[in-house]
Amino acid sequence: MTNFISQRHGVHEGHKGRTKFLPCLSFVFFVPLCLCEKHFRIIFLFMLLFVSPVWADGEPKPKDFAGAMVYTGREGSLLILEIPEEVYQGFRRPDLGDLRIFDSSENPVSYVIRDRPKEMFTPPPQEVRFFPWDGGKENQFPDNTDIEINTSGGVVRIKNQGGPQGRSPVFLVDLSVLSYVPSALRVQTENRGNNFNTPVLVHYSGNLSNWRSFDKKQVLASFGASVQDTLDLPESEDTTSLRYLLISFAWETPRPVSMTVSFKEQEKPGEYHEVIIRGSKSPDGKKVSYNTEAFYPAEYVDFVLGEADSVPVLVKNRLRENDEWNVQARGTLFRYNSAGGIEKNPPFELRTGRSQFSFWELEAAGELPFSAAPDLLMSWKPRELIFPARGKGPWTLAYGKLDCVPLARGELLPLSKDAELAAAVFTGERRYTQSGGVLPKERGYRIYLLWAFLGAAALILTILAYNIAKSMRK
């Protein structure tokens, strides 16, 4: 679900509460300032000057953040950019509350964070190899004993050909080399102006052992200028179940000279970014801990075993180091070699969808410990940041401030389908404003100073009250 973060110009919700308390605080200091003697007045003035910057915690500026990146673009338009990975590594709030956009005058600018829209494309048609099949019997399907394949599953040749001649033509089509799932097969024949109309039966298999029939009735035909040379293929989510076809013609037709598959429009691959995190194994070998030191918007996680193993596991995460663990997924982590290559478990889908947690743990749910600590592979989709190019550029994306107040919910930046989005251009300038990019640690000294001053004020008020009461008795 798209995550919107916006800013209302003015006082934050947290600041509003502080603003209401400021008259009370002023009264606490103003009363003794009027009643006390000269040397006490000097002390109070000093305290007021010192407590003002401590209490007046307004909108942060770019220099207050650990890191910043500078962008240029067309003024007055909506600028769009992909949030860089190093910004995720610099976040210190899982709600991304420590991100700000500033114009060249260091005025804050409203913004929206959203999932990057899917990019769709249609792969170009691809010609595939085919082989005449003569099994010697009607309705006989080829298997691993009839077909010689290479290590990737591609057909090399058909063995022991030479059955009875004159039977209906059958062709084995090799789709194992395809990277995308095909939707149709175009069959071009050696037709010299002859008319024909041939019903076609399609079978498909993923392993040359189990064949399934595609029940749709189809024909290849040619009548003058009218040609039907394309066959629909069964729908499939991946190529594993649609690696081989068996095309059976009902009777003799012109000999095929080429077969070409076409594809439907689909999501462009490479949408996910991946990062590998090294793990630390516990002394008993039953747990492996990971610290990403970042808040990646993970969609799913995987664990990379370096050797053959099979372990039932629990996948856990938590926001802070001292929090309770949340169980995100259960399953079996395995890896072994097979004739088709390395077999391994699928990635673990997270129970709560996207999870932005820094601490992860893999726990062996069985009796045996891990032989070696597997690596954590986090997969996350990049997200976009959109903001109006208000004021003058360049604009600064600042991030990394643990004590930054989250933005108040205000007017969401309207994004219509017709909105003109212009790409922001990174100028190549990366600023690190605190110790060369060292992220700030949590600083709670302001509240302690405030209570110290309030305590000092109370103590001085008590002394003044005592002196007033003593003088009245005199």
MOPEFEN-V18022 format. One record per backbone hydrogen bond with DSSP energy under -0.5 kcal/mol. NH is the residue of the N-H (numbers start at 1). CO is the residue of the C=O. If there is no record, write none. Layout:
NH_CO + NH_CO
//
This chain:
4_2 + 9_7 + 16_12 + 17_13 + 18_14 + 19_15 + 20_16 + 21_17 + 22_18 + 22_19 + 23_19 + 25_21 + 26_22 + 27_23 + 28_24 + 29_25 + 30_26 + 31_27 + 32_28 + 33_29 + 34_30 + 34_31 + 35_31 + 36_32 + 41_37 + 42_38 + 43_39 + 44_40 + 45_41 + 46_42 + 47_43 + 48_44 + 49_45 + 50_46 + 51_47 + 52_48 + 53_49 + 54_50 + 55_51 + 56_52 + 57_55 + 58_56 + 64_61 + 65_62 + 66_400 + 67_399 + 68_431 + 69_397 + 70_429 + 71_395 + 72_425 + 75_73 + 76_389 + 77_74 + 78_420 + 79_77 + 79_387 + 80_422 + 81_385 + 83_383 + 87_84 + 88_84 + 89_85 + 90_86 + 91_87 + 96_93 + 99_96 + 100_398 + 102_396 + 103_107 + 104_392 + 106_103 + 109_101 + 112_386 + 114_384 + 116_382 + 120_118 + 121_266 + 123_121 + 126_261 + 128_259 + 129_174 + 131_172 + 133_170 + 140_137 + 146_143 + 147_143 + 148_157 + 149_147 + 150_154 + 153_150 + 156_148 + 157_148 + 159_146 + 159_157 + 171_247 + 172_131 + 173_171 + 173_245 + 174_129 + 175_173 + 175_243 + 176_243 + 178_175 + 183_262 + 184_262 + 185_231 + 186_260 + 187_185 + 187_229 + 188_186 + 188_258 + 189_187 + 190_255 + 191_189 + 192_190 + 196_222 + 198_220 + 199_197 + 200_218 + 201_248 + 202_214 + 203_246 + 204_212 + 205_244 + 206_210 + 211_209 + 212_204 + 214_202 + 215_213 + 218_200 + 220_198 + 221_228 + 222_196 + 223_226 + 226_223 + 227_225 + 228_221 + 229_227 + 231_185 + 233_183 + 241_238 + 242_239 + 243_205 + 244_205 + 245_173 + 246_203 + 247_171 + 248_201 + 248_246 + 249_169 + 249_247 + 250_199 + 257_188 + 258_188 + 259_128 + 260_186 + 261_126 + 262_184 + 263_123 + 266_121 + 268_119 + 273_380 + 275_378 + 277_376 + 280_289 + 282_287 + 285_282 + 288_362 + 289_280 + 290_360 + 292_358 + 295_88 + 296_294 + 298_296 + 298_355 + 299_379 + 300_379 + 301_348 + 302_377 + 304_375 + 305_303 + 309_335 + 311_333 + 313_331 + 314_363 + 315_329 + 316_314 + 316_361 + 317_326 + 318_359 + 323_320 + 326_317 + 328_315 + 328_326 + 329_315 + 331_313 + 333_311 + 334_332 + 335_309 + 336_343 + 338_341 + 341_338 + 343_336 + 345_334 + 348_301 + 349_347 + 350_299 + 351_328 + 353_350 + 355_298 + 357_355 + 359_318 + 360_290 + 361_316 + 362_288 + 363_314 + 363_361 + 364_286 + 365_312 + 365_363 + 366_312 + 370_285 + 374_372 + 375_304 + 376_277 + 377_302 + 377_375 + 378_275 + 378_376 + 379_300 + 380_273 + 381_297 + 382_271 + 384_114 + 385_81 + 386_112 + 387_79 + 388_110 + 389_77 + 390_388 + 394_71 + 395_71 + 396_102 + 397_69 + 397_395 + 398_100 + 398_396 + 399_67 + 400_98 + 404_401 + 414_412 + 419_416 + 421_419 + 422_78 + 422_420 + 424_80 + 425_72 + 426_424 + 427_70 + 430_428 + 431_68 + 431_429 + 433_65 + 433_66 + 434_66 + 435_433 + 438_434 + 438_435 + 444_442 + 448_444 + 449_445 + 450_446 + 451_447 + 452_448 + 453_449 + 454_450 + 455_451 + 456_452 + 457_453 + 458_454 + 459_455 + 460_456 + 461_457 + 462_458 + 463_459 + 464_460 + 465_461 + 466_462 + 467_463 + 468_464 + 469_465 + 470_466 + 471_467 + 472_468 + 473_469 + 474_470
//
